[in-house]
Amino acid sequence: MSGAGASMLTTPVWLAFGFPLPVAIASNQLNGAAWTLIAARNYLKGRTVDWRLIRLMVLCGLAGAYAGTLIVRGANPSGLKQVIGCIILGLAALVAFNPTLGQKESPPTLSRGVTGLLALPLGVYEAFFGSGNGLFTSLLLTKTRGLSLTTALGCYYVLAFFWNSFAVCIYTSAGLGNASLMIPSTLGSVLGAYLGSRIGRKKGHRIVRPMFIVLGGVLGLKLALGW
């Protein structure tokens, strides 16, 4: 509902059940590919969407997502978690101290092309970790293209569908898929996404903004302090 990232909750659980980290991440990516379109539909229904920007961000993000899968398979990304946690805390603070941020649409401050290129690092992050990427992407679209937080979050879910689907293909081809984990977790995530996105669309900025702040703060502290 807020884009703060369910994987911060699910990954430790999968690891506790004895699944290797790459398998846990692959399962999270499949979950994301399954539920994001449902959430996107609920958030974007009846809203104006810049599909030219979405297409550009999808393509740039796919290149980044491929790089992200290489990071998962060839390196330990945990060293970046503290830095990412501090950044997420900063984003949560930005939203907290700017009550009107993303409440209404405003004129773009950055071109479509430059904004699209910024999806490259977002795709990298989505594929190897993902938690909080909805915060990054939504605030990027709010600040650069003037979207409301609700519309920006819906656009992120469209992007995440393509990025996650691509990552799932890469992980599965590398033999990291596990049906006993993927199937039940995906079914649960789809149900949760439907309910959460319906609530988010109905309440709009009144609930999306507080969820950004609370979940962004919790996730940021968790990563920054290494909990």
ZAVOVO-361734 format. One record per atom (N, C-alpha, C): z, y, x; residue in three letters. Coordinates in steps of 0.2 Angstrom, whole numbers, plus 5000, padded with zeros to 4 digits. Each point is the difference from the previous one (the first is absolute). Example, Ala and Ser with C-alpha at 12.3 -4.5 7.8 and 13.67 -1.06 7.14 Angstrom:
<atoms>
503949725066ALA500050064996ALA500050065004ALA499650054998SER500150065004SER500350054996SER
</atoms>
This chain:
<atoms>
500049945004MET500050064996MET500050065004MET500350005006SER500050065005SER499649995006SER499849945002GLY499649995006GLY500450005006GLY500649994999ALA500550005006ALA499949935004ALA499849954996GLY499949945004GLY500449944998GLY499849954996ALA500449944999ALA500149965005ALA499650005005SER500049955006SER500650015004SER500450065000MET500650015003MET500549954997MET499949984994LEU500549964997LEU499849935000LEU499349985000THR499849944999THR499949965007THR499850045005THR499949975007THR500749975003THR500550034999PRO500749975003PRO500149944996PRO499950004993VAL500149944996VAL499549945002VAL499450015001TRP499549955003TRP500249975006TRP500350055005LEU500249975007LEU500649964999LEU500550024995ALA500649964999ALA499849934998ALA499549994996PHE499849944998PHE499649965005PHE499950035006GLY499749965006GLY499350015001GLY499750054996PHE499350015001PHE499950045006PHE499549995004PRO499850045006PRO499850074998PRO500150055004LEU499950074998LEU499250014998LEU499549985004PRO499350014997PRO499949974994PRO500349944998VAL499949974993VAL500450044995VAL500650035002ALA500350054995ALA499650064998ALA499750035006ILE499650064999ILE499349984996ILE499749945001ALA499449984997ALA500249994992ALA500649984999SER500249994993SER500050074996SER500450055004ASN500050064997ASN499450044999ASN499549985005GLN499350034999GLN499749984993GLN500149934999LEU499749974994LEU500350034994LEU500750015000ASN500350034995ASN499750074998ASN499950045005GLY499850075000GLY499350004997GLY499649955002ALA499350004997ALA500049984993ALA500549964998ALA500049984993ALA500250054995ALA500550045002TRP500350044995TRP499850085001TRP499750025005THR499850075001THR499550024995THR499549964998LEU499550034995LEU500350004993LEU500549964999ILE500450014993ILE500350075000ILE500450015005ALA500450065001ALA499550065000ALA499450005004ALA499650055000ALA499750024993ALA499849954996ARG499750014994ARG500550044995ARG500749985001ASN500550034995ASN500150075003ASN500050025006TYR500150065003TYR499450054999TYR499449975000LEU499450055000LEU499650004994LEU500249964995LYS499750004993LYS500050074997LYS499450034999GLY499950064997GLY500050065005GLY500149995007ARG500050055005ARG499450005004ARG499850065002THR499550015004THR500149985007THR499549955003VAL500149975007VAL499450025004VAL500150025006ASP499550025005ASP499749935003ASP499649974997TRP499849935002TRP499650005007TRP499750065002ARG499750015006ARG500550005006ARG500550034998LEU500650005005LEU500349935001LEU500149964994ILE500349945000ILE499549955004ILE499450004999ARG499549965004ARG500150015007ARG500050065002LEU500050025007LEU500749975003LEU500550014997MET500749985002MET500049925000MET499749974996VAL500049935000VAL499649975006VAL499550035002LEU499649985005LEU500450015007LEU500250065001CYS500450025006CYS500649965000CYS500449994994GLY500649965000GLY499849925002GLY499549984998LEU499849935002LEU499949995007LEU499850055004ALA499949995007ALA500750005003ALA500550044997GLY500750005002GLY500349944999GLY499949974994ALA500349944998ALA499849945004ALA499450005003TYR499849955004TYR500550005007TYR500050065002ALA500450025006ALA500849984999ALA500250014994GLY500749984998GLY500149935000GLY499549964998THR500149925000THR500049985007THR499750035005LEU500049985007LEU500750025003LEU500350054997ILE500750025003ILE500549944998ILE499949984993VAL500549954998VAL499949945004VAL499449985001ARG499949935003ARG500150015008ARG499950065003GLY500150005007GLY500550045003GLY500450034996ALA500650045003ALA500650004995ALA500550035002ASN500650014996ASN500150074998ASN499850024993PRO500050074998PRO500750024999PRO500649965001SER500650034998SER500350065004SER499750015006GLY500250065004GLY499850064997GLY499550004995LEU499850064997LEU500450024994LEU500449954998LYS500450014994LYS500550065000LYS500350015005GLN500550065000GLN499650075000GLN499450005003VAL499650065000VAL499850014992VAL499749954998ILE499750004993ILE500650024995ILE500649975001GLY500650024996GLY500150075000GLY500050035006CYS500150075000CYS499550044996CYS499449985001ILE499450044997ILE500149994992ILE500249944998ILE500149994992ILE500650054998ILE500550005004LEU500650044998LEU499750084999LEU499650025005GLY499750075000GLY499650014994GLY499649954998LEU499650014994LEU500550004993LEU500549965000ALA500450004994ALA500450075000ALA500250025006ALA500350075000ALA499550054997ALA499450005002LEU499550054998LEU499950004993LEU500049944997VAL499950004992VAL500750024997VAL500649995003ALA500650024997ALA500150075000ALA499750045006PHE500150075000PHE499550044998PHE499549964997ASN499450044996ASN499949974993ASN500450024996PRO500049974993PRO499450014996PRO499650055002THR499350004996THR499449965004THR500249975006LEU499549975003LEU499749944996LEU499350014999GLY499749944996GLY500150004993GLY500350054998GLN500250014992GLN499350014996GLN499650055003LYS499450024997LYS499450005006LYS499449994998GLU499550005004GLU499950075003GLU499750005006SER499950075004SER499349995003SER499850065003PRO499349995004PRO500149965006PRO499549975002PRO500049965007PRO500150055006PRO500349975005THR500150045006THR499749975006THR499749944999LEU499649965005LEU499449974997LEU499550005004SER499449974997SER500049934999SER499649984996ARG499949934998ARG499949955006ARG499650025004GLY499849965006GLY500649995005GLY500450065001VAL500549995005VAL500649964996VAL500150014994THR500549964996THR499849935001THR499449984999GLY499849935000GLY500149975007GLY499950045005LEU500149975007LEU500849985001LEU500450044997LEU500749995001LEU500249934997LEU499649974996ALA500149934997ALA500049955006ALA499750015005LEU500049955006LEU500749985002LEU500450055002PRO500749975002PRO500449984994PRO499950024994LEU500349974994LEU499849934999LEU499449985001GLY499849945000GLY500349955005GLY500150035006VAL500349965005VAL500749984998VAL500450054997TYR500749994998TYR500049964994TYR499650004995GLU500049964994GLU499949935002GLU499649985005ALA499949935002ALA500649975004ALA500350045004PHE500549965004PHE500750014998PHE500150054995PHE500750014998PHE500050024992PHE499750064999GLY499950024993GLY500650044997GLY500649985001SER500550044996SER500050075001SER500050044995GLY500050075000GLY499350035001GLY499549965000ASN499350035000ASN499850034994ASN500349984994GLY499950044994GLY500250075001GLY500650015003LEU500350075002LEU499550045004LEU499849975006PHE499550035004PHE499450024997PHE499749964996THR499350014997THR500150054995THR500549994995SER500150054995SER500150075002SER500450015005LEU500250065002LEU499450035004LEU499649965003LEU499450025004LEU499550034994LEU499949964995LEU499550034995LEU500350064996LEU500650004999THR500350064997THR499950065004THR500250005007LYS499950065004LYS499350025002LYS499649955001THR499350015002THR499550014994THR500149974995ARG499550004994ARG500350034994ARG500650025000GLY500350034994GLY500249964994GLY500049935001LEU500149964995LEU500850004997LEU500149984994SER500749994998SER500249945003SER500749995001LEU500349945003LEU499849944996LEU500050004993THR499849954996THR499349975001THR499550055000THR499349985002THR499949985007THR500450035005ALA499949985007ALA500349935000ALA500549984997LEU500349935001LEU499549954997LEU499750024994GLY499449964997GLY499549995005GLY499750055003CYS499549995005CYS500249965006CYS500650005002TYR500349965005TYR499949934998TYR500249984994TYR499949934998TYR499349985000TYR499550044999VAL499349985000VAL499949985007VAL500250045005LEU499849995007LEU500449945002LEU500649994998ALA500449955003ALA499749934997ALA499750004995PHE499749944997PHE499449975005PHE499650055002PHE499549985005PHE500349985007PHE500450045002TRP500349995007TRP500449945000TRP500449984995ASN500449945000ASN499549944999ASN499550014996SER499649944999SER499649985006SER499850055004PHE499749995007PHE500549975004PHE500650025001ALA500549975004ALA500149934998ALA500149984994VAL500149944997VAL499449955003VAL499450025000CYS499449965002CYS500149995007CYS500250055004ILE500149995007ILE500649955002ILE500550014997TYR500649955001TYR499949934997TYR499649994995THR499949944997THR499549965005THR499550045002SER499549975005SER500449975007SER500550045001ALA500449985006ALA500549944999ALA500049984994GLY500549944998GLY500750024998GLY500150074998LEU500750024999LEU500150004993LEU499649984995GLY500249994993GLY500449954999GLY500550014995ASN500449944998ASN500150014992ASN499749954997ALA499950004992ALA500750004997ALA500549965003SER500649994997SER500450075000SER499850055004LEU500450065000LEU499550054996LEU499450005001MET499550054998MET500050004992MET499949944997ILE499950004993ILE500650024996ILE500649985001PRO500550024996PRO500250085001PRO500050025006SER500150075002SER499550044997SER499449985000THR499550054997THR500050004993THR500249954996LEU500150004993LEU500650054998LEU500550005004GLY500650044999GLY499850075001GLY499650025005SER499850075002SER499650034995SER499549964997VAL499650024995VAL500350024994VAL500549964998LEU500450024994LEU500450075001LEU500350005006GLY500450065002GLY499650065000GLY499449995003ALA499550065000ALA499850034994ALA499949954995TYR499850024993TYR500650044997TYR500649985000LEU500550034997LEU500250075004LEU500050005006GLY500250065004GLY499550054999GLY499349995000SER499550055000SER500050034993SER500149964995ARG500150024993ARG500550054999ARG500649995003ILE500650055000ILE499850065004ILE499749995006GLY499850065004GLY499550044997GLY499549974996ARG499550054997ARG500350034994ARG500549974996LYS500350034994LYS500450065002LYS500449995006LYS500550055002LYS499750055005LYS499549985003GLY499650055004GLY500450025006GLY499950075002HIS500450035005HIS500749995000HIS500350004994ARG500750004999ARG500449945003ARG499649945000ILE500349945003ILE499749985007ILE499350025001VAL499749995006VAL500350035006VAL500250074999ARG500350045005ARG500649975003ARG500549994995PRO500749975002PRO499949935003PRO499549964998MET499949945003MET499850005007MET499550055001PHE499850025007PHE500650015004PHE500450054998ILE500650025004ILE500549945002ILE500249974994VAL500549955001VAL499849945004VAL499449974998LEU499749945004LEU499850025007LEU499750065001GLY499850025006GLY500650015005GLY500550034997GLY500650015004GLY500349935002GLY500149954995VAL500249945002VAL499649965005VAL499350004999LEU499649975005LEU500050035007LEU500050075000GLY500050035006GLY500749995004GLY500650004997LEU500649985003LEU500049935003LEU499749954995LYS500049935002LYS499649995007LYS499450045000LEU499649995006LEU500350045006LEU500250064999ALA500350045005ALA500649975004ALA500449974996LEU500749975002LEU499949935002LEU499549974998GLY499949935002GLY500449954996GLY500150024993TRP500449954996TRP499649944998TRP
</atoms>
